[in-house]
Amino acid sequence: GMERRRAPAANRRYGQRRFWDALYQQEGAEPREWLGGLSRFLPQLEAELRPGDRILILGCGNSALSHDLHKLGYTDVTSIDFSPACIAAMRARHAHCCPSLRWAVMDIRALTFPDATFDVVLEKGTLDVLMVEETDPWNVSPQAVAAMHRVLAEVSRVLCPGGCFISITFAQPHFRKPHYAQEAFGWSLRHVTCGDGDTGTFHYYLYIMRKGQPLDPSDVALGRRLHQPPRPAASPPTPAPLDDDEDYLFAIQL
């Protein structure tokens, strides 16, 4: 078949630990939000949370999400990132104001937690990094499919029965749901759309997966699409320009 086009180097750097380490050493723990602050999706998120939930945040970066959840009364929060510089900065920043927050350097593809440790696993823009080298959203590479599956299998493993995985992303349902709609993960799947409230602004999505509930047959069919032979390439729609931080997540459309 045709050789896959390379993603731009500007995208590729987001998958590299040294890029993130350099960024966090420069910025420390000053909050940097890839997909907007908590206020943009708080009603949809809080509908899924209960006081006392054991929450894991994947790829926390220097987002204020852990701190904001703590302020709202969700104090059992563990945040992980693969950048040691990031975790050191976040641990130091929150040691006095939120001592119950936990921080760990960890690879999301190989979580070191025991099975059924968390009630909620939350990610915001982290899984998008697995897709930064993809150039055709209609034909995702086997490597990206496998990387996504590996992470999702780990998420499913550390979720307790009845627990939920919440993924917040610009990735449209057509492109992202097939990855999530795999019966192997043992969860149901639905999504809600969030926006700024202004007409014409971009939207992003909350995907909510509930462990121990069945997938709808339509989602099972979507999931099977991932394992079918690739279809002919089609040109994805050109996204509207956004600011630099959000542009790379939106542009990959996955």
N, C-alpha and C positions, 0 to 999 in steps of 0.2 A: 504494500500500500504506500500511499504518499508519506514522506517523512514528516513527522510532527514539527510544526513551527516552534521555535524557541520562544519562551516568554521573555519579555524585556528584562534586562539585568536589574532594573529598578524594582521589578516585582520579585525577582529571584532572591534578592537580599533579605526579604522578609522571612524566608525559611532558614536563615543562617543565624546560629547562636551569637556569633561575634558581632553581627549588626546590632542585636538587641542588647548585648552586654555593653557595647560602646554607647548606645543610646541611654541606657540606665545610669552608666557611670557619669555621663554628661548631665543628665536631668535629675538624678537622684529619685526621690519618691514624689516629686511634684505630679499631681494627677494629670494624666493624659488619656482622654476618652476616645477610643476608636469609633464607637458607634453611638456617641451621645451619652449624656449622663442618665442616671437612674430615673429621673423624673419623666423621661420620655416614654418609659414602658412600665412604670411602677404599678398602675392598676392591674395590668395584665399579669405582671409577675406576682404581685401579692395574692392574687386569686389562687395561686398554686402553692403558696407557702403557709406553714403553720408555726406558731410560736414553739420553740424547742426543737425545730428541725435541725438535723445535722447536715450542714451545707458544705459542699466542696466546690470551689471555683477553679476551673481549668485555665491555665495561661493568664493569670491575674494581671501581669504587667504592672504598671504603676497606676492602674485604674482606681478610682475612689469607691468602687463597688462594695468591697468588703467592709470598709469603714461606714458607708452609707447604710448597708444592711444592719450593721451593729447598732447604729444610731436608732434604727427603726425597731430594735428589740430582738433581732435575729443574731444572737451572740455566739452561737456555736458554728463558726465559719473557719474552714481550712482553705487556704489559698496556695496554689502551686504554680510554679513557672520554671522553665528550663534555664533561665538566666540567674546565676548566683548573685550577680551585681544587683539585679532587681529585688530578689528576695531579701538580701542584706539591707538594702535601702528601706524596703517596706517594713521589715521587722523593727528596724531602729525608729522609723517614723511613728509607729503605732504602739510602741512598748508601753508608753505611759497612759495614752488616752483609751486604748482598747486592749488591755493585756490578755483578754481571753481569745483574741484572734490568733490563729496558728498559721505559720508560713513554712513552706518546704520547697527545696529545689527538687524537681521531679520531671521526668519525661512522660507526657500524656499517653504515650504508646505502651508504657510499662509502669503502671501505678503500683506502688509498694503497699497499698492498703489491703487488709483482709477483705474477703467477700462480704457483701451486705453491710458495709460500714456507714453509708450515708443515706439520708432520706431524700436529699436533693443534690443533683449535680448541675452546675450552671456554667455556661460558657458564652462569651460575648466576643465574636470575631476571631476566636482562637482557631477553630477548625478551618476557617477560610485560609489560614496560612498553609494548610496541607494542599491547597489548590493553586498556589500562586504561580506555579510553572505550567499550569494548564492553559492552552490557547484556544481550544474549541470546546465550549460547554456541552455540545451535543455528543461528543466522543471523548469521554474522560479516559485518561490513560489507565492501564491496569495497575500501574504503580500507585497512582492517586487513589483508585478504588480500594486497593489493598491497605494503604496507609489509613484511610478513613475507617475501614472495617476494623482494623486493629485497635484504633482508639475507641470506637463505639463499643466493641466487645469488652474493653476494659471498663468503660463507663457502666455498661450493663452489669458487669461482675460486681462492682463496688456498690451498686444500688441495692437497697433492701427491698423486699417484696412490697408493692404499693408505692414505692418511691418514684420520683420523677426526674427526668433529664430535661433541662430547658436550654435550648440553643437559640441565641439571638444573633441574627445575621442579615445582610442584604441579599443573601442567596435566595432566588425565587423558588417557589415550591416545585415547579417543573424540573428544576435542576438538582435541588437538594433532597427532596423527599425520597427519591429512589435509594439514596445512601442510608437513610434512617429507617426505611420500610423493609427491614430484613427480619424474617421470622426468628432467626437465630438469636436476636437480642431480647426476645420475650417481652416486648412492650407494644402498647398502642401508640398511635401518632395522630396529632392534630396540629393546626397552626392558627395563629391570629396575626393580623397585620397591624403594625404601628406606624405612625407618621408624626409630623410636627403639628398637625392640626391645620396647617395652611394648605390650601388646594395647590396642586402642582408641585409640591415638594416630594422628595424621594420617600419611599417606604422601606421599612425593614420588617422582619418577620420573627415571631417567637414560635419555635417548634417545641411542642410539649409531648414528651414520651412518658407513658405511665407503665412501670414495670408490673408484669403479671396480668395485663389486660391485652386482649387480642387485637391484631391489626384488622382494619376493614378490608374486605376482599379487594376493593379498588386499590388500596395501598399495597397489598401483597402483589398485585399485578404490576404496579409501578416498580416495586423492588426487584421483580424478576427482569425488568427491562435492563438493569445494570449488567446482567450476565448474557445479554443477547449480542450478536455480532453488531459492530458499529454501523450506523446508518451514514449515508453520504453527508459530508460536511455542509453546514448551512451557516450563513453569516449571522451572528447574534446582533440584536439591535444595539446601536451605539448609545451608551448611557449619557445622561446629561452631566456636564462638568460639575464636580464637587470640590471641596477644599482638599488639599494634598493628603491629609490624614485619612479621609474617608474614601478617596478616589480609588485606591488600589483594591479595597474590599469590594467596591461596587462594580468596578470595571471587569473583574473576573467572572461575575455573574454566576457563581457556582454555589 
